[in-house]
């Protein structure tokens, strides 16, 4: 089981969308996927079930229960539920998690490891995709402690790129507790290559980070938004669309990078 967290301290950069739609692409490629929503906004679960259903969940039915010392979970796997799509399960969250998303994650004691411990008790999944909140607080920290890889979604614009040094610093700090954590790459999202500014910022990103930028670029496409309105990953909503095609390309590139990293580690 390989765990990937999608992280950036900027909101609206495509973390949730990347998790939701790539889960559909991975499932189409035969992978069994667990989505873990660790953003108190609960958007990932809302993408499947709608806001009302997710916000009505009790804390004990969500990821918040992992962080709550007073919660009793006879089996933490009980927070995992089907999405209605073959190959995709989800551990949802909602506003109950907000109380645990503290701004000094290194001071949260054993809560730093609750996501890691939760995932270590699971089997039957090929991939775990963790959707992080738009900050580098306790929830994002716990995700990095649990993950094998980090993907950093980045819109090709000023605000999207300038916050990256802090993200990389947080990854380096998390590696003190999780030495196996690796950067899988930056993912250019919400890109419109008709715009000169987007092309220039994409080139700036590739010049700065070179191979650490994924080749696949995810555009700002209506198909993604309409698919979410239908409560479906784009792969299941419109598999013939350009958006679905690019998402499958992204999934294949991620799997290829994981395989390449694994082979190099074994050779070493």
C-alpha positions as a LaTeX table, in Angstrom:
\begin{tabular}{lrrr}
\hline
Residue & $x$ (\AA) & $y$ (\AA) & $z$ (\AA) \\
\hline
Unk1 & 0.00 & 0.00 & 0.00 \\
Unk2 & 1.42 & 3.36 & $-1.08$ \\
Unk3 & 0.25 & 6.55 & 0.60 \\
Unk4 & 0.31 & 9.92 & $-1.15$ \\
Unk5 & $-0.69$ & 13.20 & 0.47 \\
Unk6 & $-1.70$ & 16.21 & $-1.62$ \\
Unk7 & $-0.47$ & 19.29 & 0.16 \\
Unk8 & $-0.10$ & 23.04 & $-0.29$ \\
Unk9 & $-0.76$ & 25.89 & 2.11 \\
Unk10 & $-2.73$ & 27.75 & $-0.56$ \\
Unk11 & $-6.47$ & 27.25 & $-0.91$ \\
Unk12 & $-8.02$ & 26.67 & $-4.33$ \\
Unk13 & $-4.93$ & 25.05 & $-5.83$ \\
Unk14 & $-6.65$ & 21.78 & $-6.74$ \\
Unk15 & $-5.78$ & 19.42 & $-3.89$ \\
Unk16 & $-9.30$ & 18.08 & $-3.40$ \\
Unk17 & $-10.06$ & 17.96 & $-7.11$ \\
Unk18 & $-6.79$ & 16.11 & $-7.75$ \\
Unk19 & $-7.60$ & 13.52 & $-5.09$ \\
Unk20 & $-11.19$ & 12.97 & $-6.18$ \\
Unk21 & $-10.62$ & 12.74 & $-9.92$ \\
Unk22 & $-7.33$ & 10.83 & $-9.79$ \\
Unk23 & $-9.02$ & 8.26 & $-7.53$ \\
Unk24 & $-11.39$ & 7.57 & $-10.41$ \\
Unk25 & $-8.50$ & 7.21 & $-12.83$ \\
Unk26 & $-6.58$ & 4.90 & $-10.50$ \\
Unk27 & $-9.70$ & 2.77 & $-10.03$ \\
Unk28 & $-10.11$ & 2.56 & $-13.81$ \\
Unk29 & $-6.52$ & 1.28 & $-13.97$ \\
Unk30 & $-7.40$ & $-1.52$ & $-11.55$ \\
Unk31 & $-6.09$ & 0.04 & $-8.36$ \\
Unk32 & $-7.97$ & $-0.20$ & $-5.06$ \\
Unk33 & $-8.02$ & 3.31 & $-3.59$ \\
Unk34 & $-8.71$ & 4.66 & $-0.12$ \\
Unk35 & $-9.34$ & 8.40 & 0.11 \\
Unk36 & $-8.64$ & 10.04 & 3.46 \\
Unk37 & $-10.13$ & 13.50 & 3.94 \\
Unk38 & $-8.08$ & 15.34 & 6.53 \\
Unk39 & $-9.32$ & 18.83 & 5.65 \\
Unk40 & $-11.93$ & 20.07 & 8.19 \\
Unk41 & $-13.86$ & 21.62 & 5.30 \\
Unk42 & $-14.81$ & 18.07 & 4.31 \\
Unk43 & $-14.85$ & 18.88 & 0.61 \\
Unk44 & $-13.59$ & 15.49 & $-0.56$ \\
Unk45 & $-16.46$ & 13.62 & 1.07 \\
Unk46 & $-18.88$ & 16.29 & $-0.12$ \\
Unk47 & $-17.71$ & 15.56 & $-3.65$ \\
Unk48 & $-19.27$ & 12.12 & $-3.33$ \\
Unk49 & $-22.16$ & 12.56 & $-0.89$ \\
Unk50 & $-23.01$ & 16.26 & $-0.88$ \\
Unk51 & $-22.52$ & 18.85 & 1.90 \\
Unk52 & $-25.60$ & 18.00 & 3.96 \\
Unk53 & $-24.74$ & 14.31 & 4.26 \\
Unk54 & $-21.13$ & 14.96 & 5.27 \\
Unk55 & $-21.84$ & 17.76 & 7.75 \\
Unk56 & $-24.46$ & 15.60 & 9.47 \\
Unk57 & $-21.91$ & 12.89 & 10.33 \\
Unk58 & $-21.06$ & 12.51 & 14.01 \\
Unk59 & $-17.44$ & 12.98 & 15.01 \\
Unk60 & $-17.16$ & 9.24 & 15.67 \\
Unk61 & $-18.01$ & 8.58 & 12.01 \\
Unk62 & $-15.19$ & 10.74 & 10.68 \\
Unk63 & $-11.42$ & 11.11 & 10.70 \\
Unk64 & $-11.82$ & 13.44 & 13.70 \\
Unk65 & $-12.30$ & 10.36 & 15.87 \\
Unk66 & $-8.66$ & 9.40 & 15.23 \\
Unk67 & $-7.50$ & 12.65 & 16.87 \\
Unk68 & $-9.97$ & 12.66 & 19.75 \\
Unk69 & $-8.51$ & 11.16 & 22.94 \\
Unk70 & $-12.03$ & 10.81 & 24.36 \\
Unk71 & $-13.41$ & 8.95 & 21.34 \\
Unk72 & $-13.80$ & 5.20 & 21.56 \\
Unk73 & $-13.35$ & 3.34 & 18.30 \\
Unk74 & $-13.67$ & $-0.42$ & 18.71 \\
Unk75 & $-12.48$ & $-0.64$ & 15.11 \\
Unk76 & $-11.06$ & 2.47 & 13.42 \\
Unk77 & $-11.95$ & 0.92 & 10.06 \\
Unk78 & $-15.58$ & 1.74 & 10.84 \\
Unk79 & $-14.97$ & 5.31 & 9.64 \\
Unk80 & $-14.28$ & 3.97 & 6.13 \\
Unk81 & $-17.29$ & 3.87 & 3.85 \\
Unk82 & $-17.98$ & 3.04 & 0.19 \\
Unk83 & $-18.28$ & 5.90 & $-2.30$ \\
Unk84 & $-20.59$ & 4.04 & $-4.65$ \\
Unk85 & $-17.77$ & 3.56 & $-7.18$ \\
Unk86 & $-15.94$ & 0.28 & $-7.50$ \\
Unk87 & $-12.39$ & 0.47 & $-6.23$ \\
Unk88 & $-12.86$ & 3.69 & $-4.22$ \\
Unk89 & $-13.49$ & 3.91 & $-0.47$ \\
Unk90 & $-13.29$ & 7.01 & 1.72 \\
Unk91 & $-12.64$ & 8.01 & 5.32 \\
Unk92 & $-14.57$ & 11.32 & 5.41 \\
Unk93 & $-14.34$ & 14.27 & 7.74 \\
Unk94 & $-16.20$ & 17.48 & 8.54 \\
Unk95 & $-16.14$ & 20.47 & 10.91 \\
Unk96 & $-15.48$ & 18.23 & 13.94 \\
Unk97 & $-11.84$ & 17.96 & 12.84 \\
Unk98 & $-11.21$ & 21.71 & 13.03 \\
Unk99 & $-10.61$ & 21.66 & 16.79 \\
Unk100 & $-7.62$ & 19.36 & 16.32 \\
Unk101 & $-5.96$ & 21.26 & 13.46 \\
Unk102 & $-3.57$ & 23.20 & 15.68 \\
Unk103 & $-0.94$ & 25.59 & 14.26 \\
Unk104 & 1.98 & 24.00 & 16.15 \\
Unk105 & 1.86 & 20.40 & 14.94 \\
Unk106 & 5.15 & 19.37 & 16.49 \\
Unk107 & 3.58 & 20.01 & 19.93 \\
Unk108 & 0.61 & 17.69 & 19.46 \\
Unk109 & 2.28 & 14.67 & 21.04 \\
Unk110 & 1.07 & 11.27 & 19.94 \\
Unk111 & $-1.62$ & 12.83 & 17.75 \\
Unk112 & 1.14 & 13.34 & 15.20 \\
Unk113 & 1.01 & 9.61 & 14.50 \\
Unk114 & $-2.73$ & 8.87 & 14.50 \\
Unk115 & $-3.10$ & 8.79 & 10.72 \\
Unk116 & $-0.01$ & 6.63 & 10.34 \\
Unk117 & $-1.27$ & 4.19 & 12.98 \\
Unk118 & $-4.70$ & 4.11 & 11.34 \\
Unk119 & $-3.26$ & 3.26 & 7.93 \\
Unk120 & $-0.85$ & 0.66 & 9.30 \\
Unk121 & $-3.85$ & $-1.30$ & 10.52 \\
Unk122 & $-5.39$ & $-1.51$ & 7.05 \\
Unk123 & $-5.07$ & $-3.99$ & 4.21 \\
Unk124 & $-6.67$ & $-4.48$ & 0.82 \\
Unk125 & $-5.77$ & $-1.11$ & $-0.68$ \\
Unk126 & $-3.16$ & $-0.37$ & $-3.33$ \\
Unk127 & $-3.17$ & 3.38 & $-2.85$ \\
Unk128 & $-4.14$ & 5.85 & $-0.15$ \\
Unk129 & $-4.70$ & 9.46 & $-1.24$ \\
Unk130 & $-4.86$ & 12.05 & 1.55 \\
Unk131 & $-6.47$ & 15.43 & 0.94 \\
Unk132 & $-4.87$ & 18.03 & 3.24 \\
Unk133 & $-6.21$ & 21.43 & 4.36 \\
Unk134 & $-4.84$ & 24.71 & 2.93 \\
Unk135 & $-2.37$ & 25.19 & 5.75 \\
Unk136 & 0.62 & 23.43 & 7.31 \\
Unk137 & $-0.98$ & 22.77 & 10.70 \\
Unk138 & $-1.51$ & 19.53 & 12.60 \\
Unk139 & $-3.67$ & 17.78 & 10.01 \\
Unk140 & $-1.19$ & 18.30 & 7.17 \\
Unk141 & 1.63 & 17.33 & 9.52 \\
Unk142 & $-0.08$ & 14.07 & 10.50 \\
Unk143 & $-0.64$ & 13.32 & 6.82 \\
Unk144 & 3.05 & 13.78 & 6.03 \\
Unk145 & 4.04 & 11.57 & 8.96 \\
Unk146 & 1.80 & 8.85 & 7.46 \\
Unk147 & 2.72 & 9.26 & 3.80 \\
Unk148 & 5.27 & 7.73 & 1.47 \\
Unk149 & 5.05 & 10.55 & $-1.04$ \\
Unk150 & 3.94 & 14.16 & $-1.35$ \\
Unk151 & 2.31 & 15.70 & $-4.41$ \\
Unk152 & 2.16 & 19.51 & $-4.41$ \\
Unk153 & $-0.63$ & 20.91 & $-6.62$ \\
Unk154 & 0.37 & 24.36 & $-7.90$ \\
Unk155 & $-1.65$ & 26.79 & $-10.04$ \\
Unk156 & 0.67 & 28.63 & $-12.46$ \\
Unk157 & 0.28 & 32.03 & $-10.84$ \\
Unk158 & 2.04 & 34.29 & $-8.40$ \\
Unk159 & 0.27 & 33.25 & $-5.19$ \\
Unk160 & 0.55 & 29.56 & $-6.06$ \\
Unk161 & 4.31 & 29.53 & $-6.53$ \\
Unk162 & 5.63 & 31.93 & $-3.88$ \\
Unk163 & 4.44 & 29.82 & $-0.95$ \\
Unk164 & 6.34 & 26.72 & $-2.07$ \\
Unk165 & 9.50 & 27.25 & 0.04 \\
Unk166 & 7.41 & 26.96 & 3.22 \\
Unk167 & 5.84 & 23.74 & 1.91 \\
Unk168 & 9.25 & 22.24 & 1.21 \\
Unk169 & 10.49 & 23.31 & 4.62 \\
Unk170 & 7.52 & 21.56 & 6.23 \\
Unk171 & 8.27 & 18.38 & 4.25 \\
Unk172 & 11.89 & 18.47 & 5.42 \\
Unk173 & 10.75 & 18.90 & 9.01 \\
Unk174 & 8.28 & 16.01 & 8.71 \\
Unk175 & 11.11 & 13.77 & 7.51 \\
Unk176 & 12.67 & 13.96 & 10.95 \\
Unk177 & 9.79 & 11.72 & 12.07 \\
Unk178 & 9.17 & 10.01 & 8.74 \\
Unk179 & 12.52 & 9.57 & 6.99 \\
Unk180 & 10.88 & 7.63 & 4.15 \\
Unk181 & 8.80 & 10.62 & 3.01 \\
Unk182 & 9.64 & 11.68 & $-0.54$ \\
Unk183 & 8.51 & 14.41 & $-2.91$ \\
Unk184 & 6.77 & 12.79 & $-5.86$ \\
Unk185 & 6.47 & 16.08 & $-7.69$ \\
Unk186 & 4.72 & 19.38 & $-8.23$ \\
Unk187 & 1.48 & 19.11 & $-10.17$ \\
Unk188 & 0.55 & 22.09 & $-12.33$ \\
Unk189 & $-3.21$ & 22.55 & $-11.93$ \\
Unk190 & $-5.93$ & 24.92 & $-13.13$ \\
Unk191 & $-3.75$ & 25.85 & $-16.07$ \\
Unk192 & $-4.87$ & 27.72 & $-19.18$ \\
Unk193 & $-2.00$ & 27.67 & $-21.65$ \\
Unk194 & $-3.75$ & 30.26 & $-23.77$ \\
Unk195 & $-2.70$ & 32.75 & $-21.10$ \\
Unk196 & 0.84 & 34.08 & $-21.36$ \\
Unk197 & 1.04 & 34.47 & $-17.59$ \\
Unk198 & 0.19 & 30.78 & $-17.07$ \\
Unk199 & 2.78 & 29.66 & $-19.61$ \\
Unk200 & 5.42 & 31.88 & $-18.01$ \\
Unk201 & 4.72 & 30.68 & $-14.48$ \\
Unk202 & 4.72 & 27.03 & $-15.58$ \\
Unk203 & 8.12 & 27.59 & $-17.18$ \\
Unk204 & 9.35 & 29.31 & $-13.99$ \\
Unk205 & 8.25 & 26.30 & $-11.98$ \\
Unk206 & 9.93 & 23.83 & $-14.34$ \\
Unk207 & 13.14 & 25.87 & $-14.39$ \\
Unk208 & 13.23 & 25.98 & $-10.58$ \\
Unk209 & 12.29 & 22.36 & $-9.84$ \\
Unk210 & 13.10 & 20.56 & $-13.12$ \\
Unk211 & 12.20 & 16.87 & $-12.95$ \\
Unk212 & 10.30 & 17.46 & $-9.72$ \\
Unk213 & 7.46 & 18.90 & $-11.81$ \\
Unk214 & 5.11 & 16.28 & $-13.21$ \\
Unk215 & 4.85 & 16.29 & $-17.00$ \\
Unk216 & 1.06 & 16.06 & $-16.92$ \\
Unk217 & $-0.66$ & 19.43 & $-16.63$ \\
Unk218 & $-4.25$ & 19.61 & $-15.39$ \\
Unk219 & $-6.28$ & 22.38 & $-17.04$ \\
Unk220 & $-9.18$ & 24.42 & $-15.77$ \\
Unk221 & $-11.90$ & 22.34 & $-17.46$ \\
Unk222 & $-15.67$ & 22.43 & $-17.15$ \\
Unk223 & $-15.82$ & 18.63 & $-17.15$ \\
Unk224 & $-14.19$ & 18.52 & $-13.71$ \\
Unk225 & $-16.72$ & 20.92 & $-12.22$ \\
Unk226 & $-19.74$ & 19.29 & $-13.84$ \\
Unk227 & $-18.57$ & 15.84 & $-12.71$ \\
Unk228 & $-18.40$ & 17.03 & $-9.09$ \\
Unk229 & $-21.88$ & 18.50 & $-9.43$ \\
Unk230 & $-22.96$ & 14.99 & $-10.44$ \\
Unk231 & $-21.04$ & 13.60 & $-7.38$ \\
Unk232 & $-18.69$ & 11.58 & $-9.60$ \\
Unk233 & $-15.00$ & 11.50 & $-10.49$ \\
Unk234 & $-14.66$ & 12.66 & $-14.10$ \\
Unk235 & $-13.59$ & 9.14 & $-15.10$ \\
Unk236 & $-17.06$ & 7.86 & $-14.19$ \\
Unk237 & $-18.92$ & 10.93 & $-15.44$ \\
Unk238 & $-17.39$ & 11.43 & $-18.88$ \\
Unk239 & $-14.54$ & 8.99 & $-19.57$ \\
Unk240 & $-14.20$ & 10.24 & $-23.17$ \\
Unk241 & $-13.52$ & 13.83 & $-22.14$ \\
Unk242 & $-10.13$ & 15.49 & $-22.36$ \\
Unk243 & $-10.28$ & 16.02 & $-18.60$ \\
Unk244 & $-10.66$ & 12.28 & $-17.97$ \\
Unk245 & $-7.91$ & 11.50 & $-20.47$ \\
Unk246 & $-5.47$ & 13.85 & $-18.72$ \\
Unk247 & $-6.41$ & 12.47 & $-15.31$ \\
Unk248 & $-5.64$ & 8.93 & $-16.49$ \\
Unk249 & $-2.34$ & 10.25 & $-17.86$ \\
Unk250 & $-1.61$ & 11.76 & $-14.45$ \\
Unk251 & $-2.42$ & 8.49 & $-12.69$ \\
Unk252 & $-0.13$ & 6.56 & $-15.01$ \\
Unk253 & 2.68 & 9.08 & $-14.52$ \\
Unk254 & 2.33 & 8.84 & $-10.74$ \\
Unk255 & 2.39 & 5.03 & $-10.84$ \\
Unk256 & 5.44 & 5.14 & $-13.12$ \\
Unk257 & 7.28 & 7.49 & $-10.76$ \\
Unk258 & 6.47 & 5.29 & $-7.78$ \\
Unk259 & 7.71 & 2.20 & $-9.62$ \\
Unk260 & 10.88 & 4.02 & $-10.67$ \\
Unk261 & 11.58 & 5.21 & $-7.11$ \\
Unk262 & 10.96 & 1.70 & $-5.75$ \\
Unk263 & 13.30 & 0.13 & $-8.28$ \\
Unk264 & 16.06 & 2.61 & $-7.51$ \\
Unk265 & 15.75 & 2.02 & $-3.76$ \\
Unk266 & 15.98 & $-1.73$ & $-4.25$ \\
Unk267 & 18.99 & $-1.37$ & $-6.52$ \\
Unk268 & 20.73 & 0.77 & $-3.90$ \\
\hline
\end{tabular}
